[in-house]
Amino acid sequence: MKLAKAFIRNFRRLEEVEVDFEKSETVFVGPNNSGKTSATSIFRCFLSSRDFKIHDFSIQRISEIDHYSPEGDITLPSIELDLWFDFDPENISFGRAFALLSSVSIETYEVGIRCKYAVDDISKLWAEYDTIFPIDDDGKRKRSLSHFLGLDGNFKNHFSVQYSSLSRLDNDEIEETILKLSDGKRILNSLVRADFVDAQRNMNDDEEASRSSKLSTAFASFYRNNLDQVDINDAAIQIIDENNEKLTEHYDEHFGSLMGVLNNLGVPAAHERRLKIISSISADVALRGSTDLIYIDAETAHELPEAYNGLGFKNLVLMAIQIRDFQLQWLQTLENRPLCHLIFIEEPEVHLHAQVQQTFIGNIWNILNNLDEDGIGSPQLVITTHSSHVLNSVDFEKVRYFRRCHRSEEDPTVSQILRVSEIHNLRDFQASAVSTDGGEVDADAALDFLKRYLALIHCDLFFSDAAILIEGTVERLLLPQMITKTSPNLNTKYLATLEVGGAYAHRFAELMTFLHIPYLVITDIDSVKPPEGGGRAKACCAVDAGAITSNASLKDMFVGKLLISDFNEIPAQDQSQADLDRFVAFQRPVEVDFLDERITVHGRTLEEAFIYENIQAFGGGEAFKGVVLPAEAKELNQSIYELIRESSFKKTDFALTVLSSDDWQVPLYIRQGLEWLERRLQSQEQAIEEVSK
């Protein structure tokens, strides 16, 4: 049986979310503070040992708690986790699931249980609160109800876990049947077991006073938990007993004189039993407290303590021990073994280099699959990560993207603070057919392109505040300095830069919309002459009469526009497409001073636009000696266009030369795009600052 879905309500940022789980591994990704850890913590609260705290409620629910009154119409909220499991009707899990919950849906082969952390007796709670914090003469109380519940023990005293079985009716509505507490616990424990590999593994405390280091302690725990096999147990006991006998003889020899002194003192009395010091080491205590993990040089046999090995190696070993231990404990549960086993792994990338991160999930499955000799079934892994390398190694469909957002009833123009999160299942993402220079690409091919591109290059998109889609190498080299010159606040944001060219930027539009990531497109106008007689269009200067764009992205993002003159007439504000949360930046006509004349120029590419808007830096000196300016102002457009098109013009060398100097300005079209992105990302930050004042 496998966990298929979970519905989380009122837990921290996760006010109302649905999470789909894969049968193998599911990967949680998203920016910091987007709710990934919260999605793990609620399982720990309901399925493990963590206690709920008052601030586990979402901010809105805490506000409702504080506004509660017995005379009002507000009810106290609860934290809820609905778990829906899929099972195979041909498997033994069907019979056990049916015995556990009579509401099993045979048509859909699913079973559901609701875990709820709710108030036990609201009257009792209110009476106690009213006694401790009564209404003052001014009609107010000194402390809120949430503050009262946050005091030691109050939350746990008045709230508790409640259980219900869930069944899906023919109209797709959910029927809830309340269970007794004892039945609910038994059923939940029979359905699922959850284990956790924590993110904070504290691998660098090797100088702790205890003789047991982290890895030694982990090995001891593994040994103790899996000492069920009689042959191993007997062998360990025999070895320890032999050593206990030898140590006892050693103690008799060295403590004999001391015992004689004690006897002379009358301790113990003559008629009482005699004192004797013996060795009583047990197997697990020996490993935990009297054993060190060392590293041995293969050639010299020199021994080094555990602390002398790298943190990454120790982190990997520790996770492997824990995961193997968890599965062994589950497999060795002979009576009422939980039907579903979940292992949550938080941030496995800690201290691991990129290559190990990329192979981590595969290596973990090697460990798990080797243990499942009887075919009982493998656990489901749930991995939270900030590593694009870990994300690189999993299928696109297995990713769950956590995004900070507004509450559904909030007006973004009134409050720009993102208080809650939503979760996007990338298995649900569907691409549409797109037009390219080579014809139309169907939906399946478009989706395959996105999967391959992201897997190969840009998984960091899922951890970014915004994205910038650029043409190529020159833009990638110059962009960091352009940001510093134009919009330095963007240096404090998490930006994903995707080098996609003019032919592919529009292919990302649907994915960006699906993920709700604001993005800036910086692309070239790519002017060409209209093809004659069905021939292929040829590049031309952007100011040539009748020139059109060959840029597939521009044609897709500004439907109906084709002539360069049409693009020149687009109002600057229309380049900001609010409904798609993007800004499309491309070369437009600008006026420059050249040879004592004020002329209009229009770049076709970044290199042309850069030369035009930094014209004073060219035409002399060693830095740009390859850029020769014409003798007449009217020839500037055509001359620079031809220069950039020459095979001798090296674009990368040009960019590196630009970077060697600080005395240049960012082309206007890029400056406008970066300024838009800076304003877009600053709006939320300013709102937070206003609230904190």
Protein Blocks (a to p, Z undefined) as FASTA:
>chain_A
ZZfbdcdehiajllbccddddfkbccdeddehiopmmmmmmmmmmmmmbdcdfklpcfkl
mmmmmmgcfklmbdcddddddddddddfkbmklmmmmmmpmkbcfklopaddddddddfb
lmlmmmmmmmmmccdfkopafbdfklmmmpghklmmmgccddddddddfkopacdddddf
klmmmmmmmmpccddddfblolmlmmbmblbdfklmmmmmmmmmmmmbfklmmmmmmmmm
mmmmmmmmmmmmmmmmmmmmmmmnopacfkbccdddddfddfklmmmmmcccddddfklo
pacdfklpcfklmmmmmmmmmmmmmmmmmmmmmghpafbdcdddehklgopafklmmmmm
mmmmmmmmmmmmnonopcddddddfbfklmmmpcfklpccddddddfkbcfklpmcdfbd
cdddfklpccdddddfkbccdfklmmmmmmmmmmmmmmmlmmcfbdcddfblmlmmmmmm
mmmmmmmmlmmpccddddebjmlmmmmmmmmmmnopacdddddfkiadddeehiacdddd
fkbghiacfbfklmmmmghiabfklmmmpcfklmpcfknopacdddddddddeehiacdd
ddfbfklmmmmmmmmmgoiajklmmbccdfbfklmmmmmmmmmmpmklcfklmmmmmmmp
cbbcddfklmmmmmmmmmmmmmmmmmmmmmmZZ
